[in-house]
Amino acid sequence: MTLQDIRPFNAPRTTGDWSAARLAEAPAVIADVAHHSDHLLCIACSVLASHGESVAERRDARALLFVIDARRPISQAQRENNGEAEQ
């Protein structure tokens, strides 16, 4: 990898570009729930719960986040909450 290959990754991005891209991607991730990890679904739900276009969309994202969180085994959830999850 050369310096020319690395340079585009280090280019600063504006917050608006990043959030607009994540907000556009989040519904697609949730729509294809069977093919994405729970972690990615949690991120998408968090984005929609915070920045969704409508109250219903934000409410549904929070509900799905609750369901995904409930699926985790209790011991795993406790380790993750304490920062002791295995990498």
Secondary structure, DSSP 4 states (H G I P E B T S, - for coil): --HHHHHHHHS---HHHHHHHHHHHHHHHHHTGGGS-HHHHHHHHHHHHHH-SSHHHHHHHHHHHHHHHHHS-HHHHHHHHHT----
